[in-house]
Amino acid sequence: MPPQSPADLAISDLVATEFSAALSIKLRTGQIDTTDRMEALALPTRLAAHSFTVLPVTKYQFRTGARFADQYARAGDSLHLAVCADHGATLCTLDRRLADAGPALGVKPMLL
């Protein structure tokens, strides 16, 4: 299978927020230091520039995410689902619960 082009792979701006938050928890719990966090934060920025299309999160998607949260409890995940629904994108995830929520909301999941 040939490699996919960046035009075929997308992440939303929400990914940067979630990644930063996860690293902040690791910093606060002593699992990493500030240098590790800074180095880790640089990686997705470089990857996004060369490997992904970065999709902005719109007001419409926030509203859709709120509706999805009525059916699916986690707000951040509901927003990921809303972005995918708006773009007709397949949601690639390691989270079974998130993947399971997709079809009922019109989002095709791919559990990795």
N, C-alpha and C positions, 0 to 999 in steps of 0.2 A: 504494500500500500504506500503510495507516495505521501510525503509529508504534507500536512495541511498548511495553507497560506494563512497569514494573520487575518485576512478578510473572513476566513471561515471560523475563527475562534474569537470569542468575545467575553469580556468581563465587564461588570458595571463598576461605577465609581464607589459603590458600597463595599466592594471587596477590599479596597485600601483601608477603609474605616475599620472593617472587621479584623483585618490582619494586624493593624496597629493596636487595636484593643486587645487582641490575643497576646501580642508581644508585651504590652503594658502589664498584663496579669503576670506573665512569666518574670518580668522585671521586679514587680512588687513582691512576688513570692520567692525571689532569690534564685530562680532557675537560670536566669541569664543576667549579664551586666549591661550597662548602658552602651558599651562598644558593640556587644553582640546584637543588641536591639537596633542600633543604627545601621550596622552591616546588613541585618536581616531586612530592614525596611527598604534598603536600596535595591535589593534583588527584584521584588515585584515591579518596581518602577522601570528597571532595565528590561525585564521580561515584557512588560506591557508595551513598551516602546517598539519592540521588535517582533513580538509574537502574538499580540492580541489587538483586537479593536476594543477600545474602551468606550462603553456606552454611558452617557450621562443618565442620572436618575431624574425623571421629570415629575412635576406636580401631579400629573395624571397617574403616573405609576405609584406615587405615594398614596393616592386615593384608592387605586385598585388594590394596593397592598393592604390598606386598611380593611377593605371588603374581604380580601382573602384571609386576613387575620381573624375575621368573624368565624371562619370555618376552620382555620388552621392557626393555632395559638401563638406561634413565635413571630414577632413583628419583623425582625430582620430577614428571616426565611421567607415570610410572606412578600416582602419587597423584592427579593431575588426572583420569586415566582412571578410577580407582576412584571418585572423587566423582561423576563423570558416570554411571558404571554404576549406582551406588547410587540415584541420583535419576532414572534413565531420561532423562537430559539429552543433548542434542546437543552435542558438543565443537566449538566454533568456534576455529580456530587458523590461524596463519600457517605453522606447522611441518609440512611434508609428512611427515616421518618419524613425527611424533606422530599425524597424521591417518591414515596408513597402518596404524598399530598398532591403531587403534580397533576396526574390525570384528571382528578375531580375538578381541577381548576383550569383545565384546558392546556396544560403544559406537559410536553413529553419529557420524561426523565431518563437519564442514563446513570445508573448506579455503578460507580467505579470500584 
